[in-house]
Amino acid sequence: MYSDLDFIISNYSSIEAASFSWSAPSNIALVKYWGKKENGDQIPANPSISFTLKNCKTITSVSISSKVEKDNFSFDLLFEGKPKEDFKPKIQKFFERIYKYCPYLKEYHFTIDTQNTFPHSSGIASSASGMAALAMNIMSLEKVLKPEISEDYFYAKASFLARLGSGSACRSIIGNVVSWGKNETIKNSSDLFGVAFENIHPNFHNFQDTILLVDKGEKQVSSTVGHNLMHNHPFANQRFDQAHDNIAKIVTLLETGNITEFMSLVESEALTLHAMMMTSMPYFILMKPNTLEIINAIWKFRSYTQTPVCFTLDAGANVHVLYPEYVKQKVLQFIQDELVGYCQNGHYICDEIGNGAQDLK
C-alpha cells in the first residue's frame, strides 16, 4: 500500500524531447462520492465505486522539450487542435498541486493537445476523463525519466495525480469497476487513488450505459461548490455512514450477480445524491422536469415488462440508463419509442463498461 510520500520522485534522469498519447474514459459512480474532508487535498469524505465507461473518453497527446529556464511551468494547451486559453488556469493549478510529486515538470515545455469523443457541450463531465488522460501522459514521461518504476506504481501514481486534478478522475485510470476511498469492504482501498475491483459476476460484464442528454448546458453548481456544501450539512454524517454500508452491499451484489438488488441500490444512491443537494444551504434542484419524466417512464417500463433496466444520475439533469447487454435491443427500442422526446434535441449517447486508460503510442 502506497502513501503519498511514496509518490515523491527523486534520482531521475533527463531527456531533450519526447511525445506521448493516451485516452482515458469518463466514469459513472454507482455509490456516489459527495463531500471532501476539509483538511485534506481532494480526500473524499466517503468511499465511492463506479463503472468505467468505454466510448465517452478524452484523447490527450503531450509533447515535451527541455528548456533552459526552470523556474516556472511552461505549456501550450490545444483543444481539438486550437488554442484554448480558458482551460489553462486549471492546468496551471493542476501542475502546482502535483509539482511536489513531479519536480521534473518545470524542466520541460509541454504542448498538450486534447479532444473528447463526446460533444464538449453534451453535459457529460469531462474533468474526470481529461485529468486522467493528462496524468497518464505525465506518468509516461516519468517512466522515461525513471524506467525502473513498476507497473503497479505507474498506475497507482497516475490515479493519485489524476485525483489532485479532479477527484473522480482517479476512477478512470484502470479497471472496469473502480473504488475510491478507504473502507472496510474492499481490500487495499485508499483515499489517495482508485483501486480496481476484480471479482465481478458475468451478469455485469459488458453492462450498458445509455446517457440521455436532458440538459446540455453548463452545470448549475460546480462540483467544488457542491462538495463544500457537505461541510455543514445537517445529514452529512448519516450520508457518509450510508455510503460505507452501500459499498459493502454493492460489492456483494457485484460478486453474486444480483441485478434486481443492484438496481434498487443504484437508484437509491442517485436519489440520495440529489436529496443532499436539495437539503443543503444554499439548496439546489439539479433535476429538470424531463429528468423526472424519464425516471417514471423507466419505472413503468420495468414493472410492465420485467426488463432489468435502471437509472442513475450525476449532479445534474442527465440520466444514465443502465442495463445488461442481453436486453440491449429491447431497451434501446424503449428509449427510441418513449424517452428520446425528453432529451435535448433528441440526443443520447450509447456507452458500456470499459477498461480504463489506453496507451495510444
N, C-alpha and C positions, 0 to 999 in steps of 0.2 A: 504494500500500500504506500503510495507516494504522499509526501507532504508538500506544501508549497515551496519549501526550501530546496527540495529535490529538483525543482524545475529552474533553478538559477544556474545558468551555464557558465563554465569557465574553461580555460585552456583550449580554446578553439582556434582554428586556422583562419586564413583569409583567402579570398579569391578576387579576381578582377571583374568578372561578369558571369551571369547565369540567367536562365529563364525557367519558369515552372508554370504548370497549368493544372488546376483542379476544379472539379464540380462538387458541390455539396447541396443536399436537399433541404427543403423545409421539413418540419415535423408537426404532428398534431398530438397534443397531450391528451391522455386518457384520464389520468389523475392529475389535476391542474396544479401548476406552480403559481402561487399568487401571494406575494409578500416577500420582502427581503429582510434579513437581520440588519438592525440599524448600525451596528458597529462592524459589519462585515464588508467585504469587497465583492459584491454580486453573490453573496451567500444566500441560498434560499431559506425562507422561514419554514418551509415544509417540503417533503420529498415529492417528486413527480415521476411519471412514467409516460412514454409516448410511443406512437407508431412513427417510424421514419418513412417519409414519402419517397417516391421514385421519380416522378416526372416534373414536379414543381421544384426546380433547383436553380442555383446560381453557378455560373461558369466564370471563373476568375483566372486570368493569366497575369503573371508577375515577371517583369524583367528587372534585374538589379545590375548596377555598375558601381565600382568602387569610387569613392570621392576623397578629395584631399581634406576638406573641412569636415570635422567630425563632431561639431558642437550641437548640431540641430538635426531634426528629422527632415528628410527631403524626399518628396514624392509627387508624382503626377497621377491624377485619377481620371480615367475614362469610363464612361458608362455607355455601353453599346457603341463604342468607338469614338465618342465625342466627349470633350472635357465637361466635367460635372462639378463645378465649384461648390455647390451647396452640400455635396457629400463629404467634402474634405475635412470640415471640423470634426466629424465623427471618426474619421480615420486618424486624425491628429490625436484625438483623445484616446483612441484605442492604443496607438503607439506609446503614448505617455504611460498608460496603465501597464503595459506589458514590458516596458523597457527594462525594468528590474530583472526580468527573466530572460530577456533577449537583448543584451547590451550591444550586440552587433548591428542593431537597427540604424544607429547613427553613422555607421561606416559606409553605408551604401545609399545611392539614389534609387528609389523604387518607381517603376512605371506599372501602375495597376490598371488593368483593363477588365471590366466586369460586365456581365449581362445576365438577365433572368430568362428562363424558358417560359415563364408565365408573364402576362402583361403587368407592367410596373404599377398600374392603377387598378389591379384586379382585387384589391382588398385583402390579399394574402400577405402576411408579414414576410418581408424579405430580409429582415435583420438577422434571423437565425441562419438562413442559408448563406447570406452574404458574409457574415463574420466567420462562419465555419469554413467557407472556401478560402478566405484570406488567411485564416490560421493554418490551414493545410499547406499553403504556399510558403508561409514563414517557416514552418517546420521542415519543408523540403530544403530550404536554404540552410537551416540549422544542421540537417543531416549531411549536407555537403561540407559544412564547416567542421563538423564533428562526426565522422562516419561511424564511430563505434557505438552510438546510441542505439538501443534496442528498438524493435518494432513496437513492443508494448509501451515503452516510454514515449516513442514518437506519437502514438495515437492518444495516450493519456495527456501529454502536454498540449497537443493540438486542441483537445477538448477543454483543457484548463484555460488556454489562451482565448479560445472562442467565447468561453463563459464571461471573460472580462470585457468582451465587446458587446455581447447580448446574452443574458443568462441562458435562455433556452437553446442558444446556438450550440451549447456543449452536448446536446442530444442529437445533433445532426452529423456527427463525425463517423461513428462506426456502429453497426448493428441495426437490425430491423425493429427491435423493441429495446428502448434505452431508458434506464432510470437515472435520476439525478437527485441527490440529497441523501444524507445519511439516514438510514432506517434499519430496523432490526430484521427485516424480512429478507432483503437481498444482500447476498454475500459481497463484501468489498465495496458496498455502496459508499458514495463520497459526496460531500458538499462541494468539492473542488472541481470535479469533472464527471461526465456521464459514463455510465457503465452498461455495456451490452447485456441484455437478459436473454439467455440462450435457450432455456427449456420451454419451448413454445409448442403447443399441441398442433398437429396438422390442420385442425379446423381453422386456425388463424393464418396459415400460410397463404400468401397472395391475397390477403384481405384487401378489399376495395375501399377507396375513399373518393366519392364524387363531391366536389366542392361547389355548392350553389352560391353564386355571387349576387347576394341580395343588395349589397351596397358597396360600390367600388370607390367610394370617396375616402378622404383621409380619416384616420382614427378620431373619434370624438374625444378620447382622452388617451394620452400617451401611456405606454407600458410603465415608464418610470413613475409617473404621477399615480397610476393605478396601484402599483405595488406599494407606494408610500402611504396610500390611504389605509393600509392594513395596520400601520403602527399604532393607531389609537382606536381601532375598530372594536365595537362592543362584542363582536362574536369571533374575534381573531383566534383566541386560544382554542375555542371549540372547533374552529375550522382546521387549525393545524393538527389537532388530535384526530379529527375525522380523516384527514389526508393520510396519516400514518396507518389508520385502520383500513382505509380503502386500498392502500398499497398492498397490505397483507392479503386482502380479499382478491384483488385483481391478479396477483401472482398465482394464486390457487386456480383461478378461472382460466388464465392463460395456459397453465400446465395441464389442466384436466379437459379443456376444450368446451367448457360450459358456455355456449354463446348466449343463451337466454339470460343467465345471471350477469354475464359480461355486459349485455346491452343495458340492463337496468342500472348497473353501477356507472357506466359511462354517461348515460343521460342524466343521472342524478348529479354527477360531478359537474357537468356542463351547466346545469341549472343552479348549482351551488355557487359556481364562479359568478354568475350574473346576480344571484341574490346578494353576494358580498358587495358587489358594486352598487346595488340598489339600496343597501343599508349602510353605506359609508357616509362620511360627511366631509366634503360635499358628495352628493349622490348622483349616480348616472344610470340611465336606462339605455343600454347599448343595443338591445334588440329593436328591430323595426316591426311594424305590423305584419309584413310578409314573412319575417322570421317565425312568428307565431303561427301563421297560416301553414307554413311548411311543416312545423313540428306537429300540429294537429293532423295534417294530412298523412304524415308518416305513421302516427299512432293508429289512425283509422285503417290505413292500408295493412299495417302489421296485424291488427286484430282481425280484419276481414279475411286476409289471405294466409295468415300464419307464416308469412315470409320473414326470415331473420334479417331485419334491417333496423338501424337505429341512427340517432344523430349525436353529434357533439358540436360544441361552439368554442371559438376562441373569444377574446374580449372584443367582440364586435357583432355585426348583424349576420354575417355569412354562416351558412350551415354546412357542416361536413356530414355527408351521408355514408355511414359505414355498413358494410355487408360482406359476407363470404363470397368467394369467386363463383361458386356454383349457382348462385341466384343472380348473377350479373345481368343477363339479358332481361330478366323479369323486372329487376329494379330500374334499369335504365329505361325500359319502356314506361314504367310508372312515372319516372322523373319527366320524361318527354310528354307524357299524357297529362300529368297533373301538377307538376312542380315548376316546370320551366317558365310558366307565366308569372311566377313570383320573383324570378331573377331579373336583375337589371339588364335590360337589352337581351334577355333570354340567355345570358351567359352562364355556363358552368364548365368545370374542368374535371376530367376523369383522371384519377390517380389511384395508386395502390401502394402497398408496403414495399419499401426499397431497402438497400443495404448500407446506406451512408455515403461518405465521400469517395470519389474516384479520381485516381491519377490519370490525367489526360495526355501526359507526355510519353 
